[in-house]
Amino acid sequence: MGINVSEDLKKGSIEDPDCIMCGECTGACKKGVLRFGTRKI
């Protein structure tokens, strides 16, 4: 999707409207720091 994951992670989460939650970034993350989940607001 062309999302700048590195920049979004500096903010603490990826909340880009272009994110379709495909999971490609979690599978491609070499450091294993990305994951899907829910959080309380």
Summary of the structure (lengths in Angstrom):
residues: 41
radius of gyration: 10.1
end to end distance: 26.0
largest distance: 28.7
contacts: 55
relative contact order: 0.23
helix: 27%
strand: 0%
